[in-house]
Amino acid sequence: MTENPAHSTLWPAPLASGAVDATVHVPGSKSVTNRALVLAALAAEPGWIRRPLRSRDTLLMAGALRALGVGIEEGVGPDGSGEVWRVIPSGLAGPATVDVGNAGTVMRFLPPVATLADGDIRFDGDPRSYERPLHGVIDALRALGARIDDDGRGALPLTVHGGGALDGGTVEIDASSSSQFVSALLLSGPRFNQGVEVRHTGERLPSMPHIRMTVDMLRAVGVQVDEPETGGEPNVWRVTPGALLGRDLVIEPDLSNAQPFLAAALVTGGRVTIPDWPAHTTQPGDALREIFTRMGGSCELTEQGLVLTGSGQIHGIDIDLSEVGELTPGIAAVAALADSPSTLRGVAHLRLHETDRLAALTKEINELGGDVTETADGLHIRPRRLHGGIFHTYDDHRMATAGAVIGLAVDGVQIENVATTAKTLPDFPALWTGMLTGAAGA
């Protein structure tokens, strides 16, 4: 867990002066946008992506696909309904260099795509990206016939020697450190000569909703997928080879990015509405409705969107977050302000995310006077009276928003490098202050 000395700018987290009452328009889902870009790039015909998220991670994905020869035209819908990207597939080709930044979706989803390109594709990124596990994808692609140079690191930087095609077939991987290993192979699988059969051999898979999202989106573009959720063999996914259809896809709001705003209603005893919350979704953030209800709020899905109302009380929670690990920082922030202890379990894999999130949360909350201890697979949080101080983010967007949540109730919290939120949530400071003045998303 390293700190970047260049990011020394401090943002005073606003203290809430009373109960929040706001409607916040949350931008589109990063997870859906980046999967949609990959599928559209591999399709047999052009497709459209409506209301895509424009953030560092999605722009890195778009830039990477352009480097491989894919056309992506940006514009506004004819009815003025927001941004539209037209994706025009073409023959994938190198040589090219892909900058993954620190985006897990880019560093894991695109090496399989690169095997389909003619030429060498080099992958590089931020220093932290070198520390994030990639062995599952690298080993699997080699087993399926790909040539990859990584100097034996199982991590970035690396070069994929694209041969224009990949045989595919059956492969065993241990994806217990990241569900993205499975999604990466499934997304490109239809373009492999034999399709792909992915067999997970490790411990319990984290973030299963993200794999369900991948499967649903593959089916939406005409791909046949057999999976455990629909009666298939446990921990086995089969993708049949075939053409992907170009689609007109509207991106859902990013429900995980709605978390800090919903948390604000809980922390201040107020009310926040998130428009366009889907009635049915595979996004992990949908679990917030149940989690924040257990912690003292009440949720209602209305014609206006999801409305979360705080009761003025915050209760501790004992919960397994293995399927929704990305929600852990925000839940930990709320738990630090609760009236009873919390235990967050099933998230040992967070030590391998943008930073070691368990160590980072423990250190930063405790330095504000908290009492957090790491467990083997999570955190135990005993609420204490907190005080102001610097909340470091470690270039992690969810650490920054967690600090902002604490700052609502604790005077003097300063967020180091709040700009890191641009990874998935552009203009977070403006949205946050707008929420507090009742003008968010206006």
N, C-alpha and C positions, 0 to 999 in steps of 0.2 A: 504494500500500500504506500504509494509515493505521492508527494505533493508537488505541484508545479509552481516554482517560485515566481514564474511570470504572471501568475494569476493572483495578484495581491489586492485587487480592487475589492472593497467591502461594500455591500449593499445593506443599508439599515432595514431589517425586516419590519414592516409596519405593524404596530400594536393596534389591535381592534379596540375601538372606542365604545363598542356596544354590539348588539346582535346584528349579524350580517343579514341582509335581505337583498338578494341579487339573482339575476339570470346570467349565466355564463355560457357563451357559445364556445365549446371546446373544439379545436381543430381536429382533422381526420386522424384515423388510426395509423400509426407508423407500421405496425405489424401487418395490417391489411394492405396499406399502400405498397410496401416493399414486396410482398408476395404478388400483388397484382402486377407490378412492374416486371417481375421475372416471368410470370405466366404470359403476359402480353408480348414480351420479347421473344418467347419461344413459340408463339402461336403461328398458324399458317396464314393469317390475315390480320390486317390492322385492327386495333381495339382502342377503346376510350376509357380513361379513368377520370371520373368526376369527383370534385372536392378532394383531391389528394392532399395529404399533409405535405407542406413545404417546410422541411426542417433539415438540419445537417445530415441526419441519417438517410433521409429519402433523397436528398440532392446528391449524396455520395452514391447511392444506388443508381440513380438516373445517369450520373456522370460515368459510372463504371460501364453501364450498358451501352452508352454512346461510344465509349472507347472501343467496345467490341463491334461497333458498326450498326447498332440499333438506332432508328430514328425516333426521337421523342420531341413532339411539337407542343409547345405550351400556349394556351390561350384561354379565353373566357367563353362559357357556354352561350349559345345564341339567345337564350332567354335571360341572360344576365345572372344565372343561378350559381355563379362561382367559377372557380378555375377548372379547366379541363386539359388533360394531357392526352394527345393522340400518339399512340405507340405503333411504329411501323417496323415490323420485323424485317430482318435482312440476313444474309449470310454472315455468320459470326466469324471474325477474323482477327488475327494478330499480325505483327507483334503489337502488344499494348501493355500499358501499366495501369493497374487498378489501385486507387487509394481507398482503403476501407475505413480510414479514420479510426474510430473505436467502435464501429457498428457491427454487432454480432451477426445481424442478418446479412450484411454485405460480405463479411469475411467467410461466412459459412455457406450461404446460398450460391455464391458465384463461382467458386472452384468447379462444381459439377457442370455449370453452364460453360465454363472455359474449356472443358474437355471436348465440347462440341465445336469449338472454334478451330479454324485453320491457322496455326501459328502459336508462338509462345505468348502466354499471358502471365505477367509478373504481378504479384499481390504484395502490397506494403501498406503501412498505416502508422498510427500514433504509437509511441513507445509502449503504452499499456496494451495495445493489441498484440504485441509479441508475447505477453504473459498469459493471454487467454487461450484456453484449450481448443485445438483444431485437429487433434490426432484422429478423432472419430471420422471426420470427413476425409482426411488425407488417406488413412489406412483403407477406408471403404472404397474410395475411388481407385486406389492401386489394385485392390482385389477385383475390381470390375474391369480392369484393363488400362487404366490411365497411367501416364508418365508424369510424375511430380518430383521436383527437386526442392527439398526443404532442409538439406544438410542434417537430416536426422532429428530435427528439433520437434517435429509434430506441432509446429506453430509457424507464424509469420516471421520474416518474409519468406515467400516461396514462389516458384514458377511452375505453372501447368503447361506442359507441352501438348497443346491441342492437336488432335488428329482429324478433326472434322466429324468424328462420330465416336461412340463408345458402345462396346458390346452390351454392358449391363448384365443382368442376371441376379442371382441370389448373393447376399452379403450379410455377414454377421458383424454387428457393432455394439459397443457399450456406450450408450447415450445417456448414462446416469448423470453426467456432468452438464449436459445441455440437450434439451429436446430439439434444438435447432439442427443437430446432427441428422436426425430422422427427417425433418422437414426439408433439409437441403437436398437429400437424395430423392425424396418423393417429388419435389417440384420439377426437377429435370428428368425424372424417370421416364415419362412418356416419350421422350426423344431418344432414349437409349434403344439400341437395336432389339434387345430382348425385354425392354421395360426394366423394372427392378423389383426385387423382393427384399425388404429390409427386415432383419431379425435382430431385435434388441436382446442382448445376452446379459446385461448388467443388473444392478439393483433397480429399485423403483424409479420410473421415469418422472422427472420433474416437469412442471408446466404442460401437462397433457392438453389443456384447452388450446394451446398453440398448435399442437399436432392436429387436433380436430379442425381448427381453422384452416390449416393447409389442405386437409382432405376435402373439406367442404368447397374450398375455392378450386381445387382440381376438378371436382365433379361439375362445378358450375361452368367450366370451359370444355366439358365433354369427355373428361378422362374417366376411365373405369378404375376404381380403387376398391380393394378388399381390405378390411381393417377389423381390429378386435371389437370396436364399438358396434358393429353391425353383424355380429355373430362369427367373425373370423377367428383365426388362431390367436391366442394371447401373444402380445408383443411382436406381432408380425403384420407388416403392411405390404400389399402387392399392388403395383401399378402396371397396367397393361400398356404396351407401346401403341402410339397412335398420334394423330394430329390434334393440336390444341386449337380451339375456336377463338376467334377474336370476339371480345365482349364489350358491352357498354356497362361499366361498373361504377356504382356510387359508393364512395368510401364512408363507412360509419364514423361517427365521432370516436376519438380515442378514449375509451372508458377508463383506462388506467390513468390517463392524464387528467381526468375529471376528479381524481382522488383528492388532491389538496383542496379543491374548491368545496367538495362535499364535506371534507374534514373541517373546513372553516365553519360550516353550519353547526357541526357537532361541538366544536370548541367554543363557539360564541353563543350557543343556544339560539341560533338564527335559522334562516331558511335560504337554501340555494336551489335553483332550478337549472337543470342541464337539458336544453332542447335536443330533440331528435334521438333520445336514448332508445335503442332498438328493443322491441318486445322480445325478440329471440336473437341470440348472438353467441358466437364462440369466444368472444373476447374475455380474458380472465377478469377484467375490471368489472364485469357484471356482478361478480361476487361481493362487491362493495355494498350492494343493497342489503344483503344478509349480515355482513360483518358489522357495518355501522349501525344497523338496527340492534344487534346484540350489545353494542357499545353505548347505547343510550339514545339513538336517533329513531326517527320513523321515516319510512320511504313510501312514496306513492308514485306510480307511473300514470301520468295524466296526458291529455292532449297537448299540453304545453311541454311535456318532457318528464324527466325524473325529478321529483321534488323531495329533497331531504330536509327534514326539520329537526333541529336539535332540541333537547329537553332541558338544557342547562346543566345536565349531569353527564359525566363520561365514566363509563364502567370499564374495568379491566376485562381481559378476554384470554381464554386458554384455547388456542386454535392451531390446527395443522394447516400451514400455508404452502404445502409442497406443490400444489397445482397452480397457485397464484403467487409465486414467490416475489414477483416484481412489485407487489403491493406492500411488501414488508416494511420498507422505510417509512412510508406514510402511516401505516398502522402503528409502528413503533413510536412515531412522533405523538400521535394521539394518546397512545398508552402511557407515555411519560407524563401526560396531563390528567390521567384518570384518577378515580377515587379508590382504586384497588389494584393489586398487582396483575400483571399479564405474563403469559408464557407463549411465545411464538415458536412453533415447531416445524420440522420438515423442510428447513431451508438451508441446509449445509452447503448446497450448490451456489448460494449467493456469495460465497468466498471467491468465486471465479467470475463474477460479473464485472461491470465497468471498473469497480474497485472491489476489495474485500468488504462487502457491505455490512457484514456482521461486526467486524472489527471497527469499521468506521462509525457505525451507529453507536456502538458502545463507547468509544472514545469521545465523540462529539457531544452526546447527551450527558455523559458523566462530567465533562468539562464545564457544562452549564449547571452543575450541581446535582445531576441525576444519579440514579443507582441502577445501572444496567450491567448484567453479567452475560457473557457468552456461554452457551451450552454446546454440547456436541453437534446439535443440528438446529440451533436457533438462539433465541434471546430470552432472558428473564428480566422483566422490567418492574421495579418497585418505585412507584411515584414518590417524588420528593419535591419540595419547593425549589424551583429553578431560578437562576439569575441570568443576567445578560452576559454576552461574550461573543467571541468569534466562532462561527460554525463553519468548519472546513468542508469542502465538497468533493475533493479528490477527482475533479473532472467528471463527476457523476451527477446526472440531471436529477435523479430521484433523491439524492442526498440534499440537493439545493432546495427542492420543494418541501422536503421533510423539515428542514430548518425554518422555512417560511411559516409552516403550520405552528411550530413551537413559538415563533415570534409573535403570533397573534395574541398569545396569552402571557408572554414573558417580555418585559421591556428590555431593550438594549441588545437584542440578538442581531448580530451582523453576519450576513452570508458572504463568504469568500467565493468569488467567481460565480455569481448568479447567472452569468452569461452561458454557462454550461447547459442550462435548461433548453437552449436552442437546438440541442441534439434531437429532441422530439416535440418540444412545446415552444414554438417561436413567440416572442413578445410576452413571456411569462410575467415579468415585472409589471407591464402595463395591464395585463389581464387581472393580476392580483390586486393592484391598487384600484383598478376600476370596480372590482367586486366590492371592495370596502367602501366605495363611494356610491355603489348602486348602479354603476355605469358599465360593468363588464360586458364585453361582447356587443355593446351597442354600435 
